[in-house]
């Protein structure tokens, strides 16, 4: 199962971490994993490369995390909201493949 953890400060998302494997199909054939990976990469790249936000991005073997700086612009925060919504839709469509948690900092 893919585990997604978002952190929020007040009403604003400030970080996420994604790890695990969906288990929907074999590695290399799993459309859920591919969808999640693509959405996470798009979000991280848009925040750092298009919006020039100095986010802390960590990529490990089976985990990607991103933390926005305190002065992050509204567009970066909105992208985190969009990622959360997109992953929630995937979790509905492909049940038992994605868990999403939101915690307060």
C-alpha positions as CSV (number, residue, x, y, z in Angstrom):
1,X,0.0,0.0,0.0
2,X,1.1,3.5,-0.7
3,X,1.2,5.7,2.4
4,X,0.9,9.5,1.9
5,X,1.4,11.8,4.9
6,X,0.6,15.5,4.6
7,X,1.5,17.9,7.3
8,X,-0.4,21.1,7.8
9,X,0.1,24.3,9.8
10,X,-3.3,25.8,10.7
11,X,-5.3,25.4,7.5
12,X,-2.3,25.3,5.2
13,X,-0.5,22.2,3.9
14,X,3.2,22.6,4.3
15,X,4.7,19.1,3.6
16,X,4.1,15.6,2.3
17,X,5.8,12.3,2.3
18,X,4.9,9.4,0.0
19,X,6.2,5.8,0.4
20,X,5.3,2.2,-0.4
21,X,3.9,0.3,-3.3
22,X,0.3,0.1,-4.3
23,X,0.2,-3.6,-5.0
24,X,-2.3,-3.2,-7.7
25,X,-0.1,-5.0,-10.2
26,X,3.5,-6.2,-10.6
27,X,6.3,-3.7,-10.4
28,X,6.6,-2.0,-13.8
29,X,2.9,-2.7,-14.6
30,X,1.3,-0.9,-11.7
31,X,-0.8,2.0,-13.0
32,X,-1.5,3.2,-9.5
33,X,2.2,3.5,-8.6
34,X,2.8,5.2,-11.9
35,X,0.0,7.7,-11.4
36,X,1.2,8.5,-7.9
37,X,4.8,8.8,-8.9
38,X,3.9,11.1,-11.8
39,X,1.7,13.4,-9.7
40,X,4.4,13.6,-7.0
41,X,7.1,14.5,-9.5
42,X,4.9,17.1,-11.2
43,X,4.1,18.7,-7.9
44,X,7.7,18.8,-6.7
45,X,9.0,20.0,-10.0
46,X,6.4,22.7,-10.4
47,X,7.1,24.0,-6.9
48,X,10.9,24.1,-7.2
49,X,11.4,24.8,-11.0
50,X,8.4,26.8,-12.1
51,X,7.6,28.7,-8.9
52,X,11.2,28.8,-7.8
53,X,10.3,27.9,-4.2
54,X,13.2,26.7,-2.1
55,X,11.4,23.6,-0.9
56,X,13.3,20.8,0.8
57,X,12.9,17.7,-1.4
58,X,14.2,14.4,-0.3
59,X,14.3,11.3,-2.6
60,X,15.1,7.9,-1.2
61,X,14.8,4.5,-2.6
62,X,11.1,4.1,-1.7
63,X,10.1,7.5,-0.4
64,X,9.8,11.1,-1.6
65,X,9.1,14.0,0.7
66,X,8.8,17.7,0.3
67,X,8.6,20.5,2.8
68,X,7.7,24.1,1.9
69,X,9.7,27.0,3.4
70,X,7.8,29.3,5.7
71,X,7.7,32.0,3.1
72,X,6.2,29.7,0.3
73,X,3.8,31.4,-2.0
74,X,0.1,30.7,-2.3
75,X,0.6,28.8,-5.6
76,X,2.9,26.2,-3.9
77,X,0.4,25.6,-1.1
78,X,-2.4,25.2,-3.7
79,X,-0.3,22.6,-5.5
80,X,-0.1,20.6,-2.3
81,X,-3.9,20.8,-2.0
82,X,-4.3,19.7,-5.6
83,X,-1.9,16.8,-5.0
84,X,-3.9,15.7,-1.9
85,X,-7.2,15.9,-3.9
86,X,-5.8,14.0,-6.8
87,X,-4.4,11.2,-4.6
88,X,-7.7,11.0,-2.7
89,X,-9.5,10.5,-6.1
90,X,-7.0,7.7,-7.0
91,X,-7.6,6.2,-3.5
92,X,-11.4,6.1,-4.2
93,X,-10.9,4.6,-7.7
94,X,-8.4,2.0,-6.6
95,X,-9.4,1.0,-3.1
96,X,-6.9,-0.6,-0.8
97,X,-3.9,0.9,-2.7
98,X,-3.4,4.3,-1.1
99,X,-3.7,5.6,2.5
100,X,-3.7,9.3,3.1
101,X,-3.1,10.9,6.5
102,X,-3.1,14.6,7.5
103,X,-1.5,15.7,10.7
104,X,-1.0,19.1,12.4
105,X,2.5,20.3,12.9
